[in-house]
């Protein structure tokens, strides 16, 4: 009947079952009623590698909200609490993207770069370090924590094209 089309199977594939034979262990599941062909969802290779089929998830905590998934070819995503916190993308730029849209890259053609949306980034592509803030009238600030108090030590004021050392509101081209 229809009930025999639902279930799971574990199949050992190889030429024989002795200590000298290499055998892969394949895991198959059947879908809902009416599905006739079993579907391979995971293979444990004789050499120890584990192969999961595309778009499947590897759950890490026994629940359903912390997992790793290859969502498309060469796009690996890490989820914690059902939130995508980290993506690794190979596709020319080879980037690591954290969940809030910030990009971080190290190596290859850019040596180092950080990018957040379209507003700001840091890059060192040709030996020159570029720090850019492309948001309208938003400053670049360098701050330190001195004894528990955050102090702005250098401000590049976007609206006035002025530099302030020890002030966030420079009144002249250079205010100290």
SEGUVO-146925 format. One record per residue: x, y, z of N, C-alpha, C in turn; residue number from 1; residue in three letters. Coordinates in steps of 0.1 Angstrom, whole numbers. Atoms other than C-alpha are relative to their C-alpha. Last residue first. Example, Ala and Ser with C-alpha at 12.3 -4.5 7.8 and 13.67 -1.06 7.14 Angstrom:
% residues 2
n.u->-9&n.v->-11&n.w->0&ca.u->137&ca.v->-11&ca.w->71&c.u->-8&c.v->11&c.w->8&k->2&r->SER
n.u->9&n.v->-12&n.w->0&ca.u->123&ca.v->-45&ca.w->78&c.u->9&c.v->12&c.w->0&k->1&r->ALA
% end
This chain:
% residues 176
n.u->-7&n.v->9&n.w->-10&ca.u->433&ca.v->713&ca.w->190&c.u->-5&c.v->5&c.w->14&k->176&r->UNK
n.u->2&n.v->-5&n.w->-14&ca.u->412&ca.v->727&ca.w->161&c.u->6&c.v->-10&c.w->10&k->175&r->UNK
n.u->-7&n.v->9&n.w->-10&ca.u->424&ca.v->724&ca.w->125&c.u->-2&c.v->6&c.w->14&k->174&r->UNK
n.u->-5&n.v->11&n.w->8&ca.u->403&ca.v->739&ca.w->97&c.u->7&c.v->-11&c.w->8&k->173&r->UNK
n.u->-9&n.v->-5&n.w->11&ca.u->386&ca.v->760&ca.w->123&c.u->4&c.v->-13&c.w->-8&k->172&r->UNK
n.u->4&n.v->-14&n.w->5&ca.u->357&ca.v->756&ca.w->148&c.u->8&c.v->5&c.w->-12&k->171&r->UNK
n.u->-11&n.v->-9&n.w->3&ca.u->362&ca.v->718&ca.w->154&c.u->-6&c.v->13&c.w->-6&k->170&r->UNK
n.u->6&n.v->-11&n.w->8&ca.u->331&ca.v->702&ca.w->169&c.u->11&c.v->10&c.w->-3&k->169&r->UNK
n.u->9&n.v->5&n.w->11&ca.u->340&ca.v->667&ca.w->181&c.u->-6&c.v->11&c.w->-8&k->168&r->UNK
n.u->13&n.v->-6&n.w->1&ca.u->370&ca.v->680&ca.w->202&c.u->-8&c.v->-7&c.w->-11&k->167&r->UNK
n.u->6&n.v->-2&n.w->-14&ca.u->402&ca.v->665&ca.w->215&c.u->-13&c.v->7&c.w->-1&k->166&r->UNK
n.u->-8&n.v->9&n.w->-9&ca.u->419&ca.v->669&ca.w->180&c.u->-5&c.v->3&c.w->15&k->165&r->UNK
n.u->-1&n.v->-3&n.w->-14&ca.u->394&ca.v->683&ca.w->156&c.u->8&c.v->-10&c.w->8&k->164&r->UNK
n.u->-6&n.v->10&n.w->-8&ca.u->398&ca.v->683&ca.w->118&c.u->0&c.v->5&c.w->15&k->163&r->UNK
n.u->-9&n.v->-4&n.w->-10&ca.u->375&ca.v->703&ca.w->95&c.u->5&c.v->-12&c.w->9&k->162&r->UNK
n.u->-13&n.v->4&n.w->5&ca.u->358&ca.v->695&ca.w->62&c.u->11&c.v->5&c.w->10&k->161&r->UNK
n.u->-8&n.v->-12&n.w->2&ca.u->327&ca.v->714&ca.w->75&c.u->14&c.v->-2&c.w->-5&k->160&r->UNK
n.u->7&n.v->-12&n.w->4&ca.u->300&ca.v->689&ca.w->71&c.u->9&c.v->12&c.w->-3&k->159&r->UNK
n.u->4&n.v->1&n.w->14&ca.u->322&ca.v->658&ca.w->72&c.u->-6&c.v->13&c.w->-5&k->158&r->UNK
n.u->14&n.v->-5&n.w->1&ca.u->340&ca.v->666&ca.w->105&c.u->-4&c.v->1&c.w->-15&k->157&r->UNK
n.u->0&n.v->-5&n.w->14&ca.u->371&ca.v->644&ca.w->108&c.u->-14&c.v->4&c.w->-3&k->156&r->UNK
n.u->12&n.v->0&n.w->8&ca.u->373&ca.v->639&ca.w->146&c.u->3&c.v->6&c.w->-14&k->155&r->UNK
n.u->-2&n.v->-6&n.w->14&ca.u->403&ca.v->628&ca.w->166&c.u->-13&c.v->0&c.w->-7&k->154&r->UNK
n.u->-13&n.v->-7&n.w->1&ca.u->406&ca.v->620&ca.w->203&c.u->3&c.v->7&c.w->-13&k->153&r->UNK
n.u->-3&n.v->-2&n.w->14&ca.u->370&ca.v->612&ca.w->211&c.u->13&c.v->8&c.w->-1&k->152&r->UNK
n.u->-4&n.v->-14&n.w->5&ca.u->371&ca.v->601&ca.w->247&c.u->2&c.v->-1&c.w->-15&k->151&r->UNK
n.u->-3&n.v->-1&n.w->14&ca.u->353&ca.v->571&ca.w->262&c.u->2&c.v->14&c.w->-4&k->150&r->UNK
n.u->6&n.v->-11&n.w->6&ca.u->356&ca.v->570&ca.w->300&c.u->4&c.v->0&c.w->-15&k->149&r->UNK
n.u->14&n.v->2&n.w->-1&ca.u->364&ca.v->537&ca.w->318&c.u->-8&c.v->11&c.w->-7&k->148&r->UNK
n.u->5&n.v->2&n.w->-13&ca.u->399&ca.v->546&ca.w->326&c.u->-15&c.v->-1&c.w->1&k->147&r->UNK
n.u->-11&n.v->-3&n.w->-10&ca.u->407&ca.v->560&ca.w->292&c.u->-6&c.v->-1&c.w->14&k->146&r->UNK
n.u->5&n.v->1&n.w->-13&ca.u->386&ca.v->543&ca.w->265&c.u->11&c.v->2&c.w->10&k->145&r->UNK
n.u->-7&n.v->9&n.w->-9&ca.u->397&ca.v->556&ca.w->231&c.u->-8&c.v->-1&c.w->13&k->144&r->UNK
n.u->3&n.v->-1&n.w->-15&ca.u->379&ca.v->572&ca.w->202&c.u->8&c.v->-10&c.w->7&k->143&r->UNK
n.u->-9&n.v->10&n.w->-6&ca.u->388&ca.v->579&ca.w->165&c.u->-2&c.v->2&c.w->15&k->142&r->UNK
n.u->-5&n.v->-3&n.w->-14&ca.u->359&ca.v->596&ca.w->148&c.u->9&c.v->-11&c.w->4&k->141&r->UNK
n.u->-8&n.v->12&n.w->-3&ca.u->348&ca.v->598&ca.w->111&c.u->7&c.v->4&c.w->14&k->140&r->UNK
n.u->-15&n.v->-2&n.w->-3&ca.u->320&ca.v->623&ca.w->107&c.u->7&c.v->-14&c.w->1&k->139&r->UNK
n.u->-3&n.v->8&n.w->-12&ca.u->286&ca.v->619&ca.w->90&c.u->15&c.v->-1&c.w->2&k->138&r->UNK
n.u->-3&n.v->-8&n.w->-12&ca.u->275&ca.v->647&ca.w->67&c.u->2&c.v->-8&c.w->13&k->137&r->UNK
n.u->1&n.v->-15&n.w->0&ca.u->259&ca.v->624&ca.w->41&c.u->2&c.v->6&c.w->13&k->136&r->UNK
n.u->13&n.v->-5&n.w->-5&ca.u->270&ca.v->588&ca.w->45&c.u->0&c.v->15&c.w->0&k->135&r->UNK
n.u->8&n.v->-6&n.w->11&ca.u->300&ca.v->580&ca.w->23&c.u->-14&c.v->4&c.w->4&k->134&r->UNK
n.u->13&n.v->-1&n.w->-5&ca.u->325&ca.v->573&ca.w->51&c.u->-8&c.v->8&c.w->-10&k->133&r->UNK
n.u->10&n.v->-8&n.w->7&ca.u->357&ca.v->562&ca.w->36&c.u->-13&c.v->-1&c.w->8&k->132&r->UNK
n.u->12&n.v->1&n.w->-9&ca.u->389&ca.v->549&ca.w->51&c.u->-10&c.v->10&c.w->-5&k->131&r->UNK
n.u->11&n.v->-9&n.w->2&ca.u->415&ca.v->541&ca.w->25&c.u->-10&c.v->-2&c.w->11&k->130&r->UNK
n.u->12&n.v->2&n.w->-8&ca.u->448&ca.v->525&ca.w->34&c.u->-10&c.v->11&c.w->-3&k->129&r->UNK
n.u->5&n.v->-12&n.w->-6&ca.u->473&ca.v->526&ca.w->5&c.u->-12&c.v->-3&c.w->8&k->128&r->UNK
n.u->-10&n.v->-4&n.w->-10&ca.u->493&ca.v->494&ca.w->-2&c.u->-4&c.v->14&c.w->6&k->127&r->UNK
n.u->-13&n.v->-3&n.w->8&ca.u->473&ca.v->488&ca.w->-34&c.u->11&c.v->5&c.w->9&k->126&r->UNK
n.u->-2&n.v->8&n.w->13&ca.u->441&ca.v->473&ca.w->-21&c.u->13&c.v->1&c.w->-7&k->125&r->UNK
n.u->-14&n.v->-1&n.w->3&ca.u->440&ca.v->484&ca.w->15&c.u->3&c.v->-9&c.w->-12&k->124&r->UNK
n.u->-6&n.v->9&n.w->10&ca.u->403&ca.v->490&ca.w->22&c.u->15&c.v->3&c.w->-1&k->123&r->UNK
n.u->-15&n.v->-1&n.w->-1&ca.u->381&ca.v->505&ca.w->49&c.u->6&c.v->-10&c.w->-10&k->122&r->UNK
n.u->-9&n.v->12&n.w->2&ca.u->344&ca.v->510&ca.w->43&c.u->14&c.v->4&c.w->2&k->121&r->UNK
n.u->-13&n.v->-1&n.w->-5&ca.u->314&ca.v->532&ca.w->49&c.u->8&c.v->-12&c.w->-3&k->120&r->UNK
n.u->-4&n.v->-12&n.w->-7&ca.u->279&ca.v->541&ca.w->37&c.u->15&c.v->1&c.w->4&k->119&r->UNK
n.u->-6&n.v->-9&n.w->10&ca.u->269&ca.v->516&ca.w->10&c.u->6&c.v->12&c.w->7&k->118&r->UNK
n.u->10&n.v->-6&n.w->9&ca.u->263&ca.v->487&ca.w->34&c.u->6&c.v->9&c.w->-11&k->117&r->UNK
n.u->13&n.v->0&n.w->-6&ca.u->291&ca.v->482&ca.w->58&c.u->-10&c.v->7&c.w->-9&k->116&r->UNK
n.u->11&n.v->-7&n.w->7&ca.u->324&ca.v->472&ca.w->43&c.u->-13&c.v->-1&c.w->7&k->115&r->UNK
n.u->12&n.v->1&n.w->-7&ca.u->357&ca.v->461&ca.w->58&c.u->-10&c.v->9&c.w->-7&k->114&r->UNK
n.u->11&n.v->-10&n.w->2&ca.u->388&ca.v->455&ca.w->38&c.u->-12&c.v->-3&c.w->9&k->113&r->UNK
n.u->9&n.v->-2&n.w->-12&ca.u->422&ca.v->439&ca.w->40&c.u->-11&c.v->9&c.w->-4&k->112&r->UNK
n.u->-8&n.v->-1&n.w->-12&ca.u->448&ca.v->426&ca.w->15&c.u->-9&c.v->1&c.w->13&k->111&r->UNK
n.u->3&n.v->-12&n.w->-8&ca.u->423&ca.v->434&ca.w->-13&c.u->9&c.v->1&c.w->13&k->110&r->UNK
n.u->-1&n.v->-12&n.w->7&ca.u->433&ca.v->410&ca.w->-41&c.u->-2&c.v->13&c.w->8&k->109&r->UNK
n.u->2&n.v->-1&n.w->14&ca.u->440&ca.v->380&ca.w->-20&c.u->1&c.v->14&c.w->-5&k->108&r->UNK
n.u->-7&n.v->8&n.w->10&ca.u->438&ca.v->383&ca.w->17&c.u->-3&c.v->2&c.w->-14&k->107&r->UNK
n.u->-15&n.v->0&n.w->-3&ca.u->415&ca.v->395&ca.w->45&c.u->6&c.v->-9&c.w->-11&k->106&r->UNK
n.u->-8&n.v->9&n.w->9&ca.u->378&ca.v->403&ca.w->40&c.u->15&c.v->2&c.w->3&k->105&r->UNK
n.u->-13&n.v->0&n.w->-5&ca.u->351&ca.v->416&ca.w->64&c.u->8&c.v->-9&c.w->-9&k->104&r->UNK
n.u->-9&n.v->9&n.w->7&ca.u->317&ca.v->426&ca.w->52&c.u->14&c.v->1&c.w->6&k->103&r->UNK
n.u->-14&n.v->-4&n.w->0&ca.u->290&ca.v->441&ca.w->75&c.u->9&c.v->-10&c.w->-7&k->102&r->UNK
n.u->-3&n.v->-6&n.w->13&ca.u->254&ca.v->433&ca.w->65&c.u->14&c.v->5&c.w->-1&k->101&r->UNK
n.u->6&n.v->-13&n.w->1&ca.u->242&ca.v->426&ca.w->101&c.u->3&c.v->8&c.w->-13&k->100&r->UNK
n.u->14&n.v->-1&n.w->2&ca.u->248&ca.v->389&ca.w->98&c.u->-6&c.v->14&c.w->-1&k->99&r->UNK
n.u->7&n.v->2&n.w->-12&ca.u->285&ca.v->389&ca.w->93&c.u->-14&c.v->4&c.w->-2&k->98&r->UNK
n.u->10&n.v->-10&n.w->-3&ca.u->298&ca.v->385&ca.w->58&c.u->-6&c.v->-3&c.w->13&k->97&r->UNK
n.u->6&n.v->5&n.w->-12&ca.u->331&ca.v->367&ca.w->50&c.u->-10&c.v->11&c.w->4&k->96&r->UNK
n.u->2&n.v->-8&n.w->-12&ca.u->342&ca.v->375&ca.w->15&c.u->-6&c.v->-9&c.w->11&k->95&r->UNK
n.u->-3&n.v->8&n.w->-11&ca.u->359&ca.v->357&ca.w->-14&c.u->-2&c.v->7&c.w->13&k->94&r->UNK
n.u->-5&n.v->-9&n.w->-10&ca.u->357&ca.v->385&ca.w->-40&c.u->4&c.v->-8&c.w->13&k->93&r->UNK
n.u->-8&n.v->-11&n.w->5&ca.u->355&ca.v->363&ca.w->-70&c.u->5&c.v->9&c.w->10&k->92&r->UNK
n.u->6&n.v->-4&n.w->13&ca.u->326&ca.v->341&ca.w->-59&c.u->8&c.v->12&c.w->-6&k->91&r->UNK
n.u->-10&n.v->1&n.w->10&ca.u->333&ca.v->323&ca.w->-27&c.u->-6&c.v->4&c.w->-13&k->90&r->UNK
n.u->4&n.v->0&n.w->13&ca.u->309&ca.v->334&ca.w->1&c.u->13&c.v->0&c.w->-9&k->89&r->UNK
n.u->-13&n.v->1&n.w->8&ca.u->313&ca.v->326&ca.w->37&c.u->-4&c.v->-2&c.w->-14&k->88&r->UNK
n.u->1&n.v->6&n.w->13&ca.u->282&ca.v->338&ca.w->57&c.u->14&c.v->0&c.w->-6&k->87&r->UNK
n.u->-12&n.v->0&n.w->7&ca.u->281&ca.v->345&ca.w->95&c.u->-3&c.v->-7&c.w->-14&k->86&r->UNK
n.u->-10&n.v->-8&n.w->-6&ca.u->254&ca.v->354&ca.w->120&c.u->12&c.v->1&c.w->-9&k->85&r->UNK
n.u->-12&n.v->2&n.w->8&ca.u->223&ca.v->342&ca.w->101&c.u->11&c.v->9&c.w->5&k->84&r->UNK
n.u->-4&n.v->-13&n.w->6&ca.u->197&ca.v->343&ca.w->129&c.u->13&c.v->-4&c.w->-7&k->83&r->UNK
n.u->7&n.v->-3&n.w->13&ca.u->178&ca.v->311&ca.w->138&c.u->4&c.v->13&c.w->-7&k->82&r->UNK
n.u->13&n.v->-5&n.w->-3&ca.u->191&ca.v->312&ca.w->173&c.u->-8&c.v->4&c.w->-12&k->81&r->UNK
n.u->1&n.v->2&n.w->-14&ca.u->226&ca.v->307&ca.w->158&c.u->-13&c.v->7&c.w->5&k->80&r->UNK
n.u->12&n.v->-6&n.w->-7&ca.u->229&ca.v->303&ca.w->121&c.u->1&c.v->-4&c.w->14&k->79&r->UNK
n.u->0&n.v->4&n.w->-14&ca.u->261&ca.v->298&ca.w->101&c.u->-11&c.v->7&c.w->7&k->78&r->UNK
n.u->6&n.v->-9&n.w->-10&ca.u->259&ca.v->301&ca.w->63&c.u->0&c.v->-7&c.w->13&k->77&r->UNK
n.u->1&n.v->7&n.w->-12&ca.u->281&ca.v->286&ca.w->35&c.u->-5&c.v->10&c.w->11&k->76&r->UNK
n.u->5&n.v->-10&n.w->-9&ca.u->278&ca.v->300&ca.w->0&c.u->-4&c.v->-8&c.w->13&k->75&r->UNK
n.u->-11&n.v->-9&n.w->-6&ca.u->300&ca.v->282&ca.w->-25&c.u->-6&c.v->11&c.w->9&k->74&r->UNK
n.u->-14&n.v->4&n.w->2&ca.u->270&ca.v->266&ca.w->-44&c.u->9&c.v->11&c.w->5&k->73&r->UNK
n.u->-2&n.v->1&n.w->14&ca.u->237&ca.v->278&ca.w->-27&c.u->15&c.v->-4&c.w->-2&k->72&r->UNK
n.u->13&n.v->-5&n.w->6&ca.u->223&ca.v->277&ca.w->8&c.u->1&c.v->1&c.w->-15&k->71&r->UNK
n.u->-5&n.v->-6&n.w->12&ca.u->252&ca.v->256&ca.w->22&c.u->-13&c.v->3&c.w->-8&k->70&r->UNK
n.u->6&n.v->4&n.w->13&ca.u->239&ca.v->252&ca.w->57&c.u->7&c.v->6&c.w->-12&k->69&r->UNK
n.u->-9&n.v->-5&n.w->11&ca.u->253&ca.v->253&ca.w->93&c.u->-7&c.v->-5&c.w->-13&k->68&r->UNK
n.u->-4&n.v->9&n.w->11&ca.u->229&ca.v->250&ca.w->122&c.u->9&c.v->7&c.w->-10&k->67&r->UNK
n.u->-15&n.v->-2&n.w->1&ca.u->216&ca.v->265&ca.w->155&c.u->5&c.v->-11&c.w->-10&k->66&r->UNK
n.u->-4&n.v->-14&n.w->2&ca.u->178&ca.v->270&ca.w->156&c.u->15&c.v->3&c.w->-1&k->65&r->UNK
n.u->2&n.v->-4&n.w->14&ca.u->162&ca.v->236&ca.w->152&c.u->4&c.v->14&c.w->-3&k->64&r->UNK
n.u->12&n.v->-8&n.w->2&ca.u->173&ca.v->219&ca.w->184&c.u->-1&c.v->3&c.w->-15&k->63&r->UNK
n.u->12&n.v->9&n.w->-2&ca.u->198&ca.v->191&ca.w->190&c.u->-13&c.v->7&c.w->-2&k->62&r->UNK
n.u->4&n.v->0&n.w->-14&ca.u->225&ca.v->217&ca.w->194&c.u->-12&c.v->-9&c.w->3&k->61&r->UNK
n.u->-10&n.v->1&n.w->-9&ca.u->245&ca.v->215&ca.w->162&c.u->-4&c.v->-2&c.w->15&k->60&r->UNK
n.u->4&n.v->-6&n.w->-13&ca.u->221&ca.v->210&ca.w->134&c.u->10&c.v->-3&c.w->10&k->59&r->UNK
n.u->-7&n.v->8&n.w->-10&ca.u->237&ca.v->204&ca.w->99&c.u->-3&c.v->7&c.w->14&k->58&r->UNK
n.u->-5&n.v->-7&n.w->-12&ca.u->212&ca.v->217&ca.w->74&c.u->7&c.v->-10&c.w->9&k->57&r->UNK
n.u->3&n.v->7&n.w->-13&ca.u->204&ca.v->205&ca.w->39&c.u->7&c.v->7&c.w->11&k->56&r->UNK
n.u->12&n.v->-6&n.w->-7&ca.u->203&ca.v->230&ca.w->10&c.u->-4&c.v->-8&c.w->12&k->55&r->UNK
n.u->2&n.v->-15&n.w->0&ca.u->227&ca.v->209&ca.w->-11&c.u->-13&c.v->3&c.w->7&k->54&r->UNK
n.u->5&n.v->-5&n.w->12&ca.u->232&ca.v->172&ca.w->-1&c.u->-3&c.v->15&c.w->1&k->53&r->UNK
n.u->15&n.v->-3&n.w->-1&ca.u->254&ca.v->164&ca.w->27&c.u->-5&c.v->5&c.w->-13&k->52&r->UNK
n.u->5&n.v->-8&n.w->11&ca.u->288&ca.v->146&ca.w->23&c.u->-15&c.v->2&c.w->2&k->51&r->UNK
n.u->15&n.v->0&n.w->0&ca.u->307&ca.v->134&ca.w->53&c.u->-5&c.v->9&c.w->-11&k->50&r->UNK
n.u->6&n.v->-13&n.w->4&ca.u->344&ca.v->125&ca.w->49&c.u->-16&c.v->-2&c.w->0&k->49&r->UNK
n.u->4&n.v->-8&n.w->-12&ca.u->357&ca.v->95&ca.w->69&c.u->-6&c.v->13&c.w->-4&k->48&r->UNK
n.u->-11&n.v->-7&n.w->-6&ca.u->377&ca.v->77&ca.w->42&c.u->-3&c.v->9&c.w->11&k->47&r->UNK
n.u->-9&n.v->9&n.w->-7&ca.u->349&ca.v->52&ca.w->37&c.u->12&c.v->7&c.w->6&k->46&r->UNK
n.u->-10&n.v->7&n.w->9&ca.u->326&ca.v->80&ca.w->29&c.u->9&c.v->-9&c.w->8&k->45&r->UNK
n.u->-12&n.v->1&n.w->-8&ca.u->296&ca.v->89&ca.w->51&c.u->10&c.v->-9&c.w->-8&k->44&r->UNK
n.u->-9&n.v->11&n.w->2&ca.u->269&ca.v->100&ca.w->27&c.u->12&c.v->1&c.w->9&k->43&r->UNK
n.u->-13&n.v->-1&n.w->-6&ca.u->239&ca.v->122&ca.w->34&c.u->8&c.v->-13&c.w->-3&k->42&r->UNK
n.u->-2&n.v->-13&n.w->-7&ca.u->205&ca.v->131&ca.w->21&c.u->14&c.v->1&c.w->6&k->41&r->UNK
n.u->-13&n.v->1&n.w->-8&ca.u->201&ca.v->104&ca.w->-6&c.u->2&c.v->14&c.w->6&k->40&r->UNK
n.u->-8&n.v->-11&n.w->3&ca.u->164&ca.v->105&ca.w->-18&c.u->12&c.v->-1&c.w->10&k->39&r->UNK
n.u->-6&n.v->-5&n.w->-13&ca.u->143&ca.v->74&ca.w->-21&c.u->10&c.v->11&c.w->-4&k->38&r->UNK
n.u->-14&n.v->1&n.w->0&ca.u->122&ca.v->71&ca.w->-53&c.u->6&c.v->6&c.w->13&k->37&r->UNK
n.u->-4&n.v->14&n.w->3&ca.u->85&ca.v->64&ca.w->-51&c.u->15&c.v->-2&c.w->1&k->36&r->UNK
n.u->-14&n.v->-1&n.w->4&ca.u->71&ca.v->95&ca.w->-34&c.u->5&c.v->-14&c.w->-2&k->35&r->UNK
n.u->0&n.v->-2&n.w->14&ca.u->33&ca.v->90&ca.w->-32&c.u->14&c.v->1&c.w->-6&k->34&r->UNK
n.u->7&n.v->10&n.w->8&ca.u->30&ca.v->94&ca.w->5&c.u->0&c.v->3&c.w->-15&k->33&r->UNK
n.u->13&n.v->2&n.w->-4&ca.u->56&ca.v->119&ca.w->18&c.u->-7&c.v->-11&c.w->-9&k->32&r->UNK
n.u->8&n.v->-12&n.w->-4&ca.u->92&ca.v->117&ca.w->12&c.u->-13&c.v->-4&c.w->5&k->31&r->UNK
n.u->11&n.v->-1&n.w->9&ca.u->115&ca.v->87&ca.w->13&c.u->-8&c.v->12&c.w->5&k->30&r->UNK
n.u->13&n.v->-1&n.w->-6&ca.u->148&ca.v->90&ca.w->31&c.u->-10&c.v->0&c.w->-12&k->29&r->UNK
n.u->10&n.v->-4&n.w->9&ca.u->183&ca.v->78&ca.w->22&c.u->-13&c.v->2&c.w->8&k->28&r->UNK
n.u->13&n.v->-1&n.w->-7&ca.u->215&ca.v->76&ca.w->42&c.u->-10&c.v->6&c.w->-10&k->27&r->UNK
n.u->9&n.v->-10&n.w->6&ca.u->246&ca.v->63&ca.w->24&c.u->-13&c.v->0&c.w->8&k->26&r->UNK
n.u->13&n.v->2&n.w->-7&ca.u->275&ca.v->45&ca.w->41&c.u->-9&c.v->11&c.w->-5&k->25&r->UNK
n.u->6&n.v->-12&n.w->-4&ca.u->305&ca.v->43&ca.w->17&c.u->-13&c.v->-4&c.w->7&k->24&r->UNK
n.u->14&n.v->0&n.w->1&ca.u->325&ca.v->10&ca.w->16&c.u->-5&c.v->14&c.w->5&k->23&r->UNK
n.u->5&n.v->-14&n.w->-3&ca.u->361&ca.v->5&ca.w->9&c.u->-14&c.v->0&c.w->-2&k->22&r->UNK
n.u->9&n.v->-6&n.w->10&ca.u->370&ca.v->-32&ca.w->11&c.u->-4&c.v->14&c.w->5&k->21&r->UNK
n.u->-8&n.v->-6&n.w->11&ca.u->400&ca.v->-46&ca.w->30&c.u->-8&c.v->7&c.w->-10&k->20&r->UNK
n.u->-8&n.v->-11&n.w->-5&ca.u->381&ca.v->-52&ca.w->63&c.u->9&c.v->7&c.w->-10&k->19&r->UNK
n.u->-11&n.v->5&n.w->-8&ca.u->354&ca.v->-72&ca.w->46&c.u->9&c.v->12&c.w->4&k->18&r->UNK
n.u->1&n.v->-5&n.w->-14&ca.u->319&ca.v->-62&ca.w->34&c.u->11&c.v->-6&c.w->8&k->17&r->UNK
n.u->1&n.v->11&n.w->-10&ca.u->321&ca.v->-64&ca.w->-4&c.u->0&c.v->6&c.w->14&k->16&r->UNK
n.u->-1&n.v->13&n.w->7&ca.u->322&ca.v->-44&ca.w->-36&c.u->-1&c.v->-11&c.w->10&k->15&r->UNK
n.u->-14&n.v->4&n.w->2&ca.u->309&ca.v->-12&ca.w->-21&c.u->0&c.v->-13&c.w->-6&k->14&r->UNK
n.u->-3&n.v->3&n.w->14&ca.u->277&ca.v->6&ca.w->-10&c.u->15&c.v->-3&c.w->-2&k->13&r->UNK
n.u->-14&n.v->1&n.w->2&ca.u->263&ca.v->4&ca.w->25&c.u->3&c.v->-4&c.w->-14&k->12&r->UNK
n.u->-5&n.v->10&n.w->9&ca.u->227&ca.v->15&ca.w->26&c.u->15&c.v->1&c.w->-1&k->11&r->UNK
n.u->-14&n.v->-2&n.w->-1&ca.u->208&ca.v->32&ca.w->54&c.u->6&c.v->-11&c.w->-9&k->10&r->UNK
n.u->-9&n.v->12&n.w->2&ca.u->171&ca.v->35&ca.w->47&c.u->14&c.v->4&c.w->2&k->9&r->UNK
n.u->-14&n.v->-3&n.w->1&ca.u->142&ca.v->58&ca.w->57&c.u->8&c.v->-13&c.w->-2&k->8&r->UNK
n.u->-9&n.v->6&n.w->-9&ca.u->104&ca.v->58&ca.w->56&c.u->14&c.v->5&c.w->-3&k->7&r->UNK
n.u->-5&n.v->-10&n.w->-9&ca.u->73&ca.v->65&ca.w->35&c.u->10&c.v->-7&c.w->9&k->6&r->UNK
n.u->-7&n.v->-11&n.w->7&ca.u->65&ca.v->46&ca.w->4&c.u->6&c.v->10&c.w->9&k->5&r->UNK
n.u->-14&n.v->5&n.w->2&ca.u->55&ca.v->14&ca.w->23&c.u->8&c.v->10&c.w->-8&k->4&r->UNK
n.u->-9&n.v->-2&n.w->-12&ca.u->25&ca.v->33&ca.w->37&c.u->14&c.v->-5&c.w->-3&k->3&r->UNK
n.u->-7&n.v->-13&n.w->0&ca.u->9&ca.v->37&ca.w->2&c.u->10&c.v->1&c.w->12&k->2&r->UNK
n.u->8&n.v->-12&n.w->0&ca.u->0&ca.v->0&ca.w->0&c.u->9&c.v->12&c.w->0&k->1&r->UNK
% end
